[in-house]
Amino acid sequence: MSEQMNQEQLESIMGLIIHAGNAKSDAMEAIQEAKQGNFELAEEKIAQAEKSLNEAHHAQTGLLAQEASGEAMTITLLTVHSQDHLMTSITFVDLAKEIIDVYKISVRD
């Protein structure tokens, strides 16, 4: 941990990674449920994924607020990794929703 990275920043970064990872995992489970025709469970998993994304955004907002208030933020590989995790998870959840819709259409046809 960098000398300038305080405990609060580290906790925010780790929270971002954890919640973004949970969102991606839930989205993958949602796709698997849709693949099996379990659309209600797939939608529940997507809702969980969106909740995790919201928590990740809160962690990110905490970091942004600290920096905006003048608190120095050291950019480390861990910081970059956390942002990468968030952006990947957002994209993955969006794509999972589309894939679930495709499965729903294929069942109707």
MODELLER restraints for C-alpha pairs under 7 A, 6 or more apart:
rsr = mdl.restraints
at = mdl.atoms
rsr.add(forms.Gaussian(group=physical.xy_distance, feature=features.Distance(at['CA:4:A'], at['CA:74:A']), mean=6.16, stdev=0.5))
rsr.add(forms.Gaussian(group=physical.xy_distance, feature=features.Distance(at['CA:5:A'], at['CA:73:A']), mean=6.53, stdev=0.5))
rsr.add(forms.Gaussian(group=physical.xy_distance, feature=features.Distance(at['CA:5:A'], at['CA:74:A']), mean=5.98, stdev=0.5))
rsr.add(forms.Gaussian(group=physical.xy_distance, feature=features.Distance(at['CA:9:A'], at['CA:63:A']), mean=6.41, stdev=0.5))
rsr.add(forms.Gaussian(group=physical.xy_distance, feature=features.Distance(at['CA:12:A'], at['CA:59:A']), mean=4.92, stdev=0.5))
rsr.add(forms.Gaussian(group=physical.xy_distance, feature=features.Distance(at['CA:12:A'], at['CA:60:A']), mean=6.86, stdev=0.5))
rsr.add(forms.Gaussian(group=physical.xy_distance, feature=features.Distance(at['CA:12:A'], at['CA:62:A']), mean=6.77, stdev=0.5))
rsr.add(forms.Gaussian(group=physical.xy_distance, feature=features.Distance(at['CA:12:A'], at['CA:63:A']), mean=6.57, stdev=0.5))
rsr.add(forms.Gaussian(group=physical.xy_distance, feature=features.Distance(at['CA:13:A'], at['CA:59:A']), mean=6.97, stdev=0.5))
rsr.add(forms.Gaussian(group=physical.xy_distance, feature=features.Distance(at['CA:13:A'], at['CA:79:A']), mean=6.25, stdev=0.5))
rsr.add(forms.Gaussian(group=physical.xy_distance, feature=features.Distance(at['CA:13:A'], at['CA:82:A']), mean=6.02, stdev=0.5))
rsr.add(forms.Gaussian(group=physical.xy_distance, feature=features.Distance(at['CA:15:A'], at['CA:56:A']), mean=6.57, stdev=0.5))
rsr.add(forms.Gaussian(group=physical.xy_distance, feature=features.Distance(at['CA:15:A'], at['CA:59:A']), mean=6.11, stdev=0.5))
rsr.add(forms.Gaussian(group=physical.xy_distance, feature=features.Distance(at['CA:16:A'], at['CA:56:A']), mean=4.51, stdev=0.5))
rsr.add(forms.Gaussian(group=physical.xy_distance, feature=features.Distance(at['CA:16:A'], at['CA:59:A']), mean=5.46, stdev=0.5))
rsr.add(forms.Gaussian(group=physical.xy_distance, feature=features.Distance(at['CA:16:A'], at['CA:60:A']), mean=6.47, stdev=0.5))
rsr.add(forms.Gaussian(group=physical.xy_distance, feature=features.Distance(at['CA:16:A'], at['CA:82:A']), mean=5.92, stdev=0.5))
rsr.add(forms.Gaussian(group=physical.xy_distance, feature=features.Distance(at['CA:16:A'], at['CA:86:A']), mean=6.96, stdev=0.5))
rsr.add(forms.Gaussian(group=physical.xy_distance, feature=features.Distance(at['CA:17:A'], at['CA:82:A']), mean=5.02, stdev=0.5))
rsr.add(forms.Gaussian(group=physical.xy_distance, feature=features.Distance(at['CA:17:A'], at['CA:85:A']), mean=6.08, stdev=0.5))
rsr.add(forms.Gaussian(group=physical.xy_distance, feature=features.Distance(at['CA:19:A'], at['CA:52:A']), mean=5.04, stdev=0.5))
rsr.add(forms.Gaussian(group=physical.xy_distance, feature=features.Distance(at['CA:19:A'], at['CA:53:A']), mean=6.35, stdev=0.5))
rsr.add(forms.Gaussian(group=physical.xy_distance, feature=features.Distance(at['CA:19:A'], at['CA:55:A']), mean=6.23, stdev=0.5))
rsr.add(forms.Gaussian(group=physical.xy_distance, feature=features.Distance(at['CA:19:A'], at['CA:56:A']), mean=5.12, stdev=0.5))
rsr.add(forms.Gaussian(group=physical.xy_distance, feature=features.Distance(at['CA:20:A'], at['CA:52:A']), mean=6.46, stdev=0.5))
rsr.add(forms.Gaussian(group=physical.xy_distance, feature=features.Distance(at['CA:20:A'], at['CA:53:A']), mean=5.83, stdev=0.5))
rsr.add(forms.Gaussian(group=physical.xy_distance, feature=features.Distance(at['CA:20:A'], at['CA:56:A']), mean=5.78, stdev=0.5))
rsr.add(forms.Gaussian(group=physical.xy_distance, feature=features.Distance(at['CA:20:A'], at['CA:85:A']), mean=5.96, stdev=0.5))
rsr.add(forms.Gaussian(group=physical.xy_distance, feature=features.Distance(at['CA:20:A'], at['CA:86:A']), mean=5.14, stdev=0.5))
rsr.add(forms.Gaussian(group=physical.xy_distance, feature=features.Distance(at['CA:20:A'], at['CA:89:A']), mean=5.71, stdev=0.5))
rsr.add(forms.Gaussian(group=physical.xy_distance, feature=features.Distance(at['CA:21:A'], at['CA:85:A']), mean=6.89, stdev=0.5))
rsr.add(forms.Gaussian(group=physical.xy_distance, feature=features.Distance(at['CA:21:A'], at['CA:89:A']), mean=6.95, stdev=0.5))
rsr.add(forms.Gaussian(group=physical.xy_distance, feature=features.Distance(at['CA:22:A'], at['CA:49:A']), mean=6.87, stdev=0.5))
rsr.add(forms.Gaussian(group=physical.xy_distance, feature=features.Distance(at['CA:22:A'], at['CA:52:A']), mean=6.34, stdev=0.5))
rsr.add(forms.Gaussian(group=physical.xy_distance, feature=features.Distance(at['CA:23:A'], at['CA:49:A']), mean=3.97, stdev=0.5))
rsr.add(forms.Gaussian(group=physical.xy_distance, feature=features.Distance(at['CA:23:A'], at['CA:50:A']), mean=6.65, stdev=0.5))
rsr.add(forms.Gaussian(group=physical.xy_distance, feature=features.Distance(at['CA:23:A'], at['CA:52:A']), mean=5.17, stdev=0.5))
rsr.add(forms.Gaussian(group=physical.xy_distance, feature=features.Distance(at['CA:23:A'], at['CA:53:A']), mean=5.89, stdev=0.5))
rsr.add(forms.Gaussian(group=physical.xy_distance, feature=features.Distance(at['CA:23:A'], at['CA:89:A']), mean=6.31, stdev=0.5))
rsr.add(forms.Gaussian(group=physical.xy_distance, feature=features.Distance(at['CA:24:A'], at['CA:49:A']), mean=6.79, stdev=0.5))
rsr.add(forms.Gaussian(group=physical.xy_distance, feature=features.Distance(at['CA:24:A'], at['CA:89:A']), mean=5.05, stdev=0.5))
rsr.add(forms.Gaussian(group=physical.xy_distance, feature=features.Distance(at['CA:24:A'], at['CA:92:A']), mean=6.30, stdev=0.5))
rsr.add(forms.Gaussian(group=physical.xy_distance, feature=features.Distance(at['CA:24:A'], at['CA:93:A']), mean=6.49, stdev=0.5))
rsr.add(forms.Gaussian(group=physical.xy_distance, feature=features.Distance(at['CA:26:A'], at['CA:45:A']), mean=5.37, stdev=0.5))
rsr.add(forms.Gaussian(group=physical.xy_distance, feature=features.Distance(at['CA:26:A'], at['CA:46:A']), mean=6.56, stdev=0.5))
rsr.add(forms.Gaussian(group=physical.xy_distance, feature=features.Distance(at['CA:26:A'], at['CA:48:A']), mean=6.62, stdev=0.5))
rsr.add(forms.Gaussian(group=physical.xy_distance, feature=features.Distance(at['CA:26:A'], at['CA:49:A']), mean=5.24, stdev=0.5))
rsr.add(forms.Gaussian(group=physical.xy_distance, feature=features.Distance(at['CA:27:A'], at['CA:45:A']), mean=6.37, stdev=0.5))
rsr.add(forms.Gaussian(group=physical.xy_distance, feature=features.Distance(at['CA:27:A'], at['CA:46:A']), mean=5.68, stdev=0.5))
rsr.add(forms.Gaussian(group=physical.xy_distance, feature=features.Distance(at['CA:27:A'], at['CA:49:A']), mean=5.90, stdev=0.5))
rsr.add(forms.Gaussian(group=physical.xy_distance, feature=features.Distance(at['CA:27:A'], at['CA:93:A']), mean=5.44, stdev=0.5))
rsr.add(forms.Gaussian(group=physical.xy_distance, feature=features.Distance(at['CA:27:A'], at['CA:96:A']), mean=5.89, stdev=0.5))
rsr.add(forms.Gaussian(group=physical.xy_distance, feature=features.Distance(at['CA:29:A'], at['CA:45:A']), mean=6.75, stdev=0.5))
rsr.add(forms.Gaussian(group=physical.xy_distance, feature=features.Distance(at['CA:30:A'], at['CA:42:A']), mean=4.07, stdev=0.5))
rsr.add(forms.Gaussian(group=physical.xy_distance, feature=features.Distance(at['CA:30:A'], at['CA:43:A']), mean=6.81, stdev=0.5))
rsr.add(forms.Gaussian(group=physical.xy_distance, feature=features.Distance(at['CA:30:A'], at['CA:45:A']), mean=5.08, stdev=0.5))
rsr.add(forms.Gaussian(group=physical.xy_distance, feature=features.Distance(at['CA:30:A'], at['CA:46:A']), mean=6.06, stdev=0.5))
rsr.add(forms.Gaussian(group=physical.xy_distance, feature=features.Distance(at['CA:31:A'], at['CA:42:A']), mean=6.59, stdev=0.5))
rsr.add(forms.Gaussian(group=physical.xy_distance, feature=features.Distance(at['CA:31:A'], at['CA:96:A']), mean=6.01, stdev=0.5))
rsr.add(forms.Gaussian(group=physical.xy_distance, feature=features.Distance(at['CA:31:A'], at['CA:99:A']), mean=6.82, stdev=0.5))
rsr.add(forms.Gaussian(group=physical.xy_distance, feature=features.Distance(at['CA:31:A'], at['CA:100:A']), mean=6.06, stdev=0.5))
rsr.add(forms.Gaussian(group=physical.xy_distance, feature=features.Distance(at['CA:33:A'], at['CA:39:A']), mean=6.60, stdev=0.5))
rsr.add(forms.Gaussian(group=physical.xy_distance, feature=features.Distance(at['CA:33:A'], at['CA:41:A']), mean=6.47, stdev=0.5))
rsr.add(forms.Gaussian(group=physical.xy_distance, feature=features.Distance(at['CA:33:A'], at['CA:42:A']), mean=5.18, stdev=0.5))
rsr.add(forms.Gaussian(group=physical.xy_distance, feature=features.Distance(at['CA:34:A'], at['CA:42:A']), mean=5.53, stdev=0.5))
rsr.add(forms.Gaussian(group=physical.xy_distance, feature=features.Distance(at['CA:34:A'], at['CA:100:A']), mean=5.68, stdev=0.5))
rsr.add(forms.Gaussian(group=physical.xy_distance, feature=features.Distance(at['CA:34:A'], at['CA:103:A']), mean=6.33, stdev=0.5))
rsr.add(forms.Gaussian(group=physical.xy_distance, feature=features.Distance(at['CA:35:A'], at['CA:103:A']), mean=6.50, stdev=0.5))
rsr.add(forms.Gaussian(group=physical.xy_distance, feature=features.Distance(at['CA:67:A'], at['CA:73:A']), mean=6.16, stdev=0.5))
